[in-house]
């Protein structure tokens, strides 16, 4: 049976020929949800090519992602900028034998930098840099939210939502987390309880523009590139409509057990508030959004239970999600627990 990784690389190389440059070779960078490659060109430069997973985004949703990224770039927010194909298309649809398809393929200008970190290996930054880096992450998040709240969306703009239904409804966007087979009975009961409470509180919190807009929705360390003093954000694949506090919770979620967590959290909030208001009354809901973020990762591994990466990460993600859920419950009035 052909190796799916080899098939994806073959597809990527064939797809690169549809763009207006001379390809020397391709190099896999990240093959997980999407397959992302560095495409080395004859003139010594590089571009990033992304082969999308099958069935995640409609063509309209992918057009919307690129529209927003171009609009962010126009506001001098450094995010990857798409390169049209030879035929002027935002992305190409390519069938490849042995792979479900067709696959959407798009190409972006290269952004220099090293990842701030990863789920598996933690942060690459030194302790002395934590405050500066997370203050900058907060500023970038606030700039993105300011742009999103003021931007006149193009007609026909379509993107998914990390709203109450998407996080805690009957069919959450990333899957029914409470059905994860690896959960113990007490854990399952905990997440069913969390689901009901999160759904209620999110409906009451509402979606007014001072708290909800388009968000990146995946500001984890591996999607933040460090280039000297500059930070740049990549990977808008999960971008959609959601709460600004969900963005902040996502940025903090995987460092919650690190000794520098409180410093990073406080720096991020301070940086955010330099650019955009964040009322204390809203900030009190951060434990709720951390708990909600944790459940999404359980849904993610639940819907991918047969994949090696999901199997490897499941115990860690359960442990983190349980801790976030218990922390959230501890913030609630005794009568509501």
N, C-alpha and C positions, 0 to 999 in steps of 0.2 A: 504494500500500500504506500503511495507517495507521502512524503513528509509534508504536512500542512505548511510548515515554516518555509520549506523550499518552494512550495507552490506560491505562497505569498510573495517571496522574493522574486520569483519569475514574473508574477503579475506586476509587481512594482517596477521592475526593469522595463517591461513592455509599456507600462503606463507613462514612464518618464519620457519616452520617445514622442509623446503627444504634446510636450512643452517645447518652447523655442530656445533650447540650448543643447550643447553637445555633451553627452554623458560619458564619463570615464568609468565610473563604478558606483554601486550603491552599497551602503553600510547600514545594517539594522541597528536602530537605537533603542526601540522599545516595542516589543511585540506582546501586547497584552489584550486590551479591549480592541484598540486599533493597532495596526502595524505601522510604525513610523520609521522612516529611513533618512539617513543623510545621503544626498545625491551629490557626488563629487563631479565637478564640471571641468571641461578642458581648459578653461581660463584660470583654474586654481581656486575658484570659489565653490561654495556649497549652497544647496537649497534643501528644505525639509519636505519630504513627500509622505503623505498620510493615506494609507489604505483603510477605509472605514470598515468596521464590523458590519456584518449583514443584518439589515433590518432595524437598526437602532434609530436612525434619523430618516425622515422623508426627504425628498429632494428640496421641498419648500423650506424645511427646517434647516437644511444645510446652507441654502442660499441666505437664510436669515442670520445664521451664525457669521457668515462672511460679511454681510452688510453691517452687522454691529462691530465687528473687528475693524473694518475700514473706518467706521465712524469714530471709534476710540482712537485710532491712529491719527485721524484728523484733529483730535483734541490733544495731540502730542502725548498720549498715553502709549507707552511702548509695548505693543503686542504684535504677534506675528501678522504680517501682511500678505494676503493671497496674491498669487501670480496666475493670471489667466493662461489657459492652454493655447496652443497654436490657433485653435478655432475660436478663441475669445471666450471660452467657457470657464465658469467659476470652478467646475470640477468635471471630470470625465467618468462615464459609466463603462466598466470593463468586465466582461465575462471571462472566466478562466477555467479550463477543464479541471475537475476535482474539487473546486471551491463553490460553495453556495453563492449565488450572485443574482444580478450584477453587483459589482462593488463600486462604490463611490470613491474616487481618488482625487485629492487636491494637493496643491503645492504652495509652499510659503517661503518668503525670504528668510534666510538664516539669521538666527539670533545667537550671538556669542554668550558664553557664560557656563558656569557649572551649576548643577542642581543644588539647591539649599540642603537637600537631604532626601530620604526615602522612608517608606513604612518599615522596610526590612532593616535598614542600617542607621536610622536616626539622622540627626543633623550633621552636616559637614562643617558648619560654622564653629569658631572658637567661642569660649564663654564670654570673652571681652566684646564680641560683636553682637550678642543676642539682642540687647536693648536697641541698638541702632538699626539692626535688620528688621526687627518686628515693628518698630515705629514706622519704618518705611513701608512695610507690608500694610499697616493700617492706613497710611496716607494713600497708597495705591488703591486699596479697596474703596476708600471714601471718594477718590476721584472717579473711579468706575461708577459708583452709585450716583454721584452728582450728574455725570454725563447721561446715565440711563434715565434719570428722573426728568431731565430737560429735553431729551432727544425726541424729535417728532418721528415716530416709527414709520417706516415705509408701508404703503398699502400691501396687504397680503402677508405681513410679517407673522411667521408661525414658529413658536418655540414651546417646549414642554414647560411645566410648572412644578416647582417644589413648594406647592401650596399645601393646605391642610389635607386635601385628598391625596396629593402626591406623596406626602410624608406618612400619613396615618389613616388613610381611607381604607376601603375594602380591598382595593387593588393598588397599593403604593407603587410609585414610579419604578422603584428598583426591586419590588417584590414583597411578598407577604412574609416579613421577617419573623413573625411569631410562629410560622410553620417550619422554621429551620430544624431539620431532623436532629442536629447535634445538640440542641437545647435540652437540658434536663427538665423534668416537670416543674420544679420551682422556678426555673429561668423562664420557661414558657409562660407561666402565670404572671411573672413580673412584667414581661413585655406586652402581654395582653392588657394588663393594668396601665402600663405606660402609654400604650396606644390610645386608650380611651381618654386618659387625662390630657395628653398632648393634643389630641383632636379637639377637645373642648376648649382648651386654652388658646389654641391657634385661631379658632373661629371667633373667640372673643377679642383677641388682639387685633384682628382685622388686617386689611391690605392697603391702607392709605399710603400715599407717596412718601411720607416721612419715614417709612419703615419697610417698604416693599417695592421692588422694581426688577428689571433684569439684573442678574448677578452672575459672576463667573461660576460659582458653586463648586469649585474644586481647587481652592487656593491652598493645597497641601504643599509641603516642602519640595516634592519632586517637580512641581509645576512653577516653581520660582527659580529663575536663573540669576546667579550672582556673577557680576562682571565688574570687579573692583568695587567701587562705592555704589554702583548701579544695581538695581533689581529690576527684572523684567518678567512678565507673566506670560506663560505659554498654555496651550491646551484648553481651548474653549469648548471641547466636545460636550461637556455636561452643562454648559451655560444655559440658563433659562430664567423664568420668573421665580422670584423667591424673596424671602425676608433678608434684610441686611444683616440681622443677627445670625442667620443661618450661614452666611458668608464668613462672619467672624468666628463662629463655632467651628466651621470646617478648617479655618486657618490654625486653630488651636488644638483640635481634637487629638492628633497623634503625638502631641508633646505634653499631654496632661500629666503624665507620670514622671516627667523629667524634673530634675532639681531646679532648673531655671524657668519652670512653667509660669510662676507668678510674675517674674520679671518680664517674660515675653508677653504675657497677657496684658499687663499694665502698660507696657510700651506700645503694644498694638492699639489699645484703646486711646492712649494719649495721641498717637500719630493720627488715628482716625479723626479725633476731635479737633485737630489742627485744621482739618479740611471740611468737615461736615459735622453737624450736631448729632450727638448720641445721648439722649436724655437718660438720667439715672434710672428713671422708671422703666425704660426699655431694657437697660442693661441688666436689671434684676431678672430678666427672662433668659439670660445666657445659659443657665443650667438646663432649662427646657430644651433649648436648641442644641446643646451638646448631647443631650439624651436622644433627641430626634435624629441627629447626625449619626449617632451610634447605631440606631436601628436600621438606617439605610444600608450600612455595610453588612449587616446580617442578611438583609434582603438580597444584597449583591451576591454573597456566597451561596445563599439558598438557591438562587436561580442558576448558579454555575457549579453545583455540587460535584459534577463529574470532572471538573477541570483541575489540573495539578496546583495551580496558584491558589485557587479557592480552598482546596483541601489543606494546603499548607497554612493559609492565613486564618482559617476558621477558629481555632482555639484562641489565638491572640485577639481576634475581633470580638468574640464572645466575652472574653475577660474585660476588654475595654468598655464594651457596651453595657455590661452589668454594672461596672463601676460608675459610668455616667448616669445610668438610670437610678441607681441608689443615691447618688449625689443630688440628683434632681428631686427625688422624693423627700430628701432631708431638708430641702428648702421650703417645702410646702407647709402650710399650717397643719397642726396635728389633726384637726377635724377633717382635713381633706386627704390624709394619708390612708 
